[in-house]
Every structure is written in structure tokens, then in C-alpha cells.
Amino acid sequence: QVQLVESGGGLVEAGGSLRLSCAASGRTISTLATGWFRQAPGKEREFVAAIRWNGGSTYYADSVKGRFTISRDNANNRVYLQMNSLKPEDTAAYYCAAETTRGSVPPTTPARWDYWGQGTQVTVSS
């Protein structure tokens, strides 16, 4: 079992920055693909960013490419999402996820991820 706990959400003005953190326990993240998803009210959960299980590659949704950066700290078993140049359309609950299959490319479909955190709310005001 893997437990994931997100933190770092909040209210920020458009153009601002936030850094989300995800603390993992139960398994070392160096053996897992890890990622971030988000879900706005009335919308489906969508892929934001992921890092391959071996840490070698990162992947981003087109909507956040160039603004968001995913990273991880193996020593502290944490995953981060640095979000810059935030826009009102980035407003959503953000979820950390982990996936165990060690594929070449992490999936972008939420149903293929094995573990989820409880989410942290990000609100961007215009």
C-alpha cells in the first residue's frame, strides 16, 4: 500500500505561483511513476504532469507546459509540482497519484493509476 498526502494548495492571484507537495509512504517513490492530476467542479479529472518511475523523464499536459514543473526528492520520498504564471483556469482540486507498472511512459488516464491522495485545492483569482 502507498499513502499519498498533498499540501501546498491555496488562493493566489493570476500570474502568481504555488508549489504543491506530495508526501509518500509505504513504498519508495523511486520504484513508482508519480504524477499530478486536477479536477475542476463539473469536469472530469485530467492529467497535469508525471515523472517516470526511474526519474528519467517528465511529461506535461499541453495546457501547463512551460508553466508547471514536476520534480521529486527520493531522499524524502516527496513529489512536487511547481506552478508558475497561474491562470484562473488552473483552479481545481489537485491530486497526487502513483502508478506501479514501471512502463516506458506514465499513463495519462486516471483509471490506470493505482494510488491517490486526498487532494488539495488551488484557486486562482482574476
ChimeraX attribute file (.defattr): number of C-alpha atoms within 10 A of each C-alpha:
attribute: neighborCount
match mode: 1-to-1
recipient: residues
	/A:1	8
	/A:2	17
	/A:3	16
	/A:4	22
	/A:5	18
	/A:6	23
	/A:7	19
	/A:8	14
	/A:9	18
	/A:10	14
	/A:11	14
	/A:12	18
	/A:13	14
	/A:14	17
	/A:15	14
	/A:16	14
	/A:17	17
	/A:18	18
	/A:19	16
	/A:20	22
	/A:21	22
	/A:22	26
	/A:23	18
	/A:24	22
	/A:25	15
	/A:26	10
	/A:27	12
	/A:28	14
	/A:29	26
	/A:30	16
	/A:31	17
	/A:32	22
	/A:33	25
	/A:34	31
	/A:35	31
	/A:36	27
	/A:37	22
	/A:38	22
	/A:39	19
	/A:40	16
	/A:41	9
	/A:42	6
	/A:43	9
	/A:44	10
	/A:45	18
	/A:46	17
	/A:47	22
	/A:48	25
	/A:49	25
	/A:50	29
	/A:51	23
	/A:52	22
	/A:53	24
	/A:54	14
	/A:55	18
	/A:56	7
	/A:57	12
	/A:58	18
	/A:59	19
	/A:60	20
	/A:61	15
	/A:62	10
	/A:63	12
	/A:64	17
	/A:65	12
	/A:66	12
	/A:67	13
	/A:68	20
	/A:69	19
	/A:70	22
	/A:71	18
	/A:72	18
	/A:73	13
	/A:74	13
	/A:75	9
	/A:76	12
	/A:77	16
	/A:78	20
	/A:79	25
	/A:80	22
	/A:81	23
	/A:82	14
	/A:83	20
	/A:84	17
	/A:85	15
	/A:86	23
	/A:87	19
	/A:88	15
	/A:89	13
	/A:90	20
	/A:91	20
	/A:92	21
	/A:93	18
	/A:94	27
	/A:95	26
	/A:96	30
	/A:97	28
	/A:98	26
	/A:99	22
	/A:100	16
	/A:101	15
	/A:102	13
	/A:103	13
	/A:104	11
	/A:105	14
	/A:106	25
	/A:107	18
	/A:108	19
	/A:109	11
	/A:110	15
	/A:111	8
	/A:112	13
	/A:113	18
	/A:114	13
	/A:115	15
	/A:116	21
	/A:117	20
	/A:118	14
	/A:119	22
	/A:120	21
	/A:121	19
	/A:122	22
	/A:123	20
	/A:124	19
	/A:125	16
	/A:126	11
